[in-house]
């Protein structure tokens, strides 16, 4: 099961530099001109989780495998993208495919790095992108609605269910709000998701500051943070330049370098965690002498779905899940201690996965 987060923003705000640092590669060419990134680059990033190391230590696991998120570096968007300006059509097609959006805002002054609008104003930049995405959704739905209404009048049940959801989304978009602001009922959620509206996707802002402001932020990032808060969206301050430097250092030297800059952890760790929360994911673990491994499922997933993340056969033939809460596994020093203390539970198909669960699945295929 894959979960991906698209990195978007105007040209020259640091998207590709961020992507390179996230993936610790130079897979995305970073250059000082618009549309440097044309085809989306894709990279998988380990989600930092100290619980995994703790579990591996207790079980003396030979191998540790972290859960991962996928980040997609998407070409820069410009004003008019909804009408095909720049690489608009391609940008919009690529962004419809991701699960969540990390919107990078330029919060640094640098005369050597061109800004498409000639000035650094992250709030204005955010509004440009937000407007283009809303216009793209508005155009898509306005083209779709007449045919839906016609089919609904002809007795098409699917169209009859979809048309009112489209109207709800159109109402908020015409009011200058993103589609996620629409009051969608639980029964309408599946139809709403199938519309693949860009502005229905969860979004966070990544505020890219100069190296000297990585620990404290600056006036630009403060304004952008207030803007994000007004939209009910999370934001993370990073310096993509610092993150790129850290990514090239040996692991044993990274903490000392970060400390010298007044940082406790990389900005990338915060971006990854924020993306994980944005997608509303939880982690479960499988632990043994050969391997300790973290896995990802959406919050409120049932036990068979978690089993299916490991292998589709596990879901098809699911019988029971031997389950130990993370805290019990640690305090009782492993599976044997948890079993002896009665903390190993057998859970069935309706069990809802809890963050930190340690599983062993029983299945029959």
N, C-alpha and C positions, 0 to 999 in steps of 0.2 A: 504494500500500500504506500503510494507516494504522496507527499504533501509538499507543495512548492510555493515560494514567495517571489513575486516579480519585483525587481529593483527598477523603479521608474523615476523620471524627473526630466527637467529641461536639459539640453546639451551642456556639457562642461560644468556639471555640479559635483562630480566625483563618483558617479555611478560605477564606472568600470574600475576605478581605483579601489572602491569599496569591494566590488566583486572579486578582484584579484586578491585582496587581503583576506576576504572571507574564505576563499578556496585555497589560499596560500599557493597560488599559481599565477602565471602571467597569461592565462587562457584568454582574457579579454584585453585587447590592445587599448592602452590608455593614451590618448593624444589630444592635443589642444586644438581641436576643430570639431564642429558639429557633425553628428552622424558617424562618428568613428565606429561605433557599434551598429552594425546593420542587421546581421543575423543574431538572434538571441543566443548568448552563451549560457550554458547550464553547468552548475557545480553543486556537489553534495557536501554538506558541512556537518561535522559532528556536533551534537548538542552537549555542552559541558554539564556533567552531573556527578558530583562527588559521591553520591550514593552508590554508583556503580563500582567505584574503586573499593568502597567499604565492603560491599557484598563479595567482591572478588577476593579480598583479603581474608574474609571469614571462610570462604569455600576453597581457598588456595587455588583459584582458577588459573589455568595456564595461559588463557587468552582473555582479553577484555575487548568487547565490541560496543561502541556507543551507538545510540540511535542517531538518525540523521535527518536534516531538512535539506530540501533542494532549493537553491536560489537561481533565479533566471535574470540575467542582465539584458534588459530590453532597450532598444534604440531610443535616443532622446526625443521627446515630444516638443513641438513648438505650437505657438498660437495658430489656430486654423487647422490643426490636425484632424478635427472632426469632419472637415471638408476636404481632407486629403493633402493638406500642406505638409511639406517636409516628407517624412516617411510615415505620415499619419495613418494610412490604411493598414500598413504592415504593423505598426505599433499597436493599433487597436486590436488587430487580430491576435497578436501575441499575448496581449494582456488579458484577453478574455479567457485564455487557457490556464491562468494561474489561480491558486486558491486564495491568496492574499497579496496585498501590495505593500511594499516598503518604498515610500516616496522620499527620495533624497532631496534635501533643500540646501542650496549653497549659502553658508553662513560665514564666509571668509572673504576678505578683501585681498586681491592679488592682481596687479596690473598686467602681469604676464599671462594670465588665463582669461581669455575672452568670455564675456557674458553676453548672451544673445540679445538681451534688452539694454545693454550698455551700463547697467547699474546693479548693485547687489541689494536685493530686496526679497528676502525669502517668503514673506507673506504674499506679496504680489505674485511671485513665482508659483506658490501653492494655489492661489486663486486661478491663475491661468490654466494650470493642469486640471484642477477641479472642474472648471467651466468646460474645458474641452471634453472631458470624460462624460459630463452630464449631457452635453450636446450630442455626443455620439450615441448615448443610450436613448435620448429623446428621439433622435432621427430613426433609430432602429425600431422603436415601439410605434411611432406614428405611421411607419410603413407597414407594420404588421397588423395593427388594429382593424382596419377596414375589412381585410380578408377574414379575420377571426370572427368579427360580427356577422359577416355574411354566412360563414359556415355555421355559426351558432344558430342563426335563424332557420337554417336548413335542417336543424336537428342534430348537428355534430356535438356530441357530449363533451369531447375533449376541448373543442373550441369554446363551448359554453362555460367550461370551468376556467379556461385561461383568460378569456376576455376581461372579466372583472378585475383580475389580478393585474393585467396590463394597464387597465384604467387607473388603478390605485397608484401604480408606479408613475404613470404619466402625470397624474395630479401633482405629486411632489416634485417631479422634475420640472414641470412648467412653473412651479413656485420657486424655482432656483435652489432646490435641495436635492441631495443625492438619493438614489433609489432606496438605499438602506433606511431612509427616514419613513418609508411607507409603512402603514399599520397593517402588516400581513398576519393573518390568523395562522394557528398551528396547522389547520387543514389546508391552507394555501401555500405552505412553505415549499413543498415539493415542486409545485407549479412555478413558484417564484424563482427557485434555484435553476429550473430549466430555461428560464429566460436568458441566463448568462449575462446579466447586466454588470457592466464594469463597476458602477458606483454602488452595487449591492455588496461588493467584496469588502471584507475587513481591511482596514488600512492603518499603517503607522507611519510616522515621520522620522526620518533619520537626518539629524541636523549636523551637517559637516562643517566643522570649524577649523581654524588654523591651529598649528601645533601648540602654540602658547596658551590656547583657550580650551584645550582638551579636558582639563580637570574642572574648570569653572564655568565654561561657556562664555559667551560674549553678548553684546547688545542685540546682534542679529538673531542669535539662537534663543535669547529670552523672548523676543517678539514672536518667533516661530513657535516656541513652546506654548505661549499664551494662545496663539491661533489654534494649535492642535487641541489644546484643552477646551477651547470654545466649541470645537467640533466633536468633542468626546472621544478623541483618539490619542493613543499613547505616542510618546516621542522619546528618542534616545539621542544624546549628544555624543558625537565621536569626532575624531580627526582621522580621516581616511589616510592622510599622509603618514601619520604615526602608525596606524594599523598596518600599512604596507611595509613599514620598516620592521615592526615587530614580527610580522609573518616570515621575514627572512632570517631572523635570529634563531640560534639553537634554543630549544625549549628551556634549557637550564639558565639561559641568560635573560629570558623575557621578563620574569618577575622583577629582577633588579632594574632593568631598563624602565619598566612601567613605574616602579617606585620612585625613580629619579625624576619622573614627570608628575608625581603626585597622584598617580592612578593605582587603584587596588586591583583592577582587572582590565582586560582589553574591552574596548568599546564593542568589538565584534561579539564577545560573549554576551553582552547586553542586547545586541541586535538579535542574536540567535534566540535567546530566551524570550525576548519580546515577540519574535515571530512565532515561537512555539505557543505562547499565550494567546496571541492574536488568532491563531488557527484553532484555539480551544482544544489542545491536545493533552493527553496524559501519557505517562510512561509506566510500563510494567517491565518486569525483569524475568529472565530465566537464568538460573545459576547452577553451576556444577563444577567438578574438577577440571573438565576440559575447557569450559568457556563460561564467562559471565557476560550477559548481553542485555542491552536495553532495547525496548521495542516501543513503537508509537501507535496509539489509536486515538480516535476522537473521544472526547469526554462523553460519557453515558453509553459507550459501546458495551455490548454484552460479551460474556466470556467466549462464545463460539467465534465471534468476530475477531477477538484478540488471538485466538488459536489460529484463525485463518491468515493472520498477518505473518505467522511463522511458516505455514504451509497450507495450501487450500485443502489438502486431505484432512488436516487436523480439524478444520471447520466442518467438513462434510461428515466426518465420523465422530464428532465430538460426543464424549460421554460425560465426563466430569473434569473440573479443574481443581487440582490440589493447590490451595491458596494460603500464603502466609503474608501478613502485612509486613511492610519493610521494618517498622519499629520492632515488631516481635522477632523477626529474623535476626536483627542486630543484637537486641538485648538478650536473646536466648542463644546467641552464638551459632546460628545455623539451623538447618532443616531438622536435624535429630533433636536438638533442644526444643524447637518449636513443637515438634510432634509429641515429645514426652510431656510438654506442658499443656497439651490440648489446644495449641494455637494454630495447628495445621487444619484447615477447613476443607471440606469437599463442597464445591459450589456447582450448581447446575446451569442450564442454558439461559436462565433469566438473570443470572448474576451480573451486576453492573461493575465493570472494572474500576477499581480505585487507584489513584496515582500511587505508585510505589509497590503495588502488589507483586509478590514473587510467585510465579506460576510453574506448575508441572501439569501438562495436559494429558488426560486419558482419552484415547480415541480408538476407534475400530473402523478400518476401511476394508 
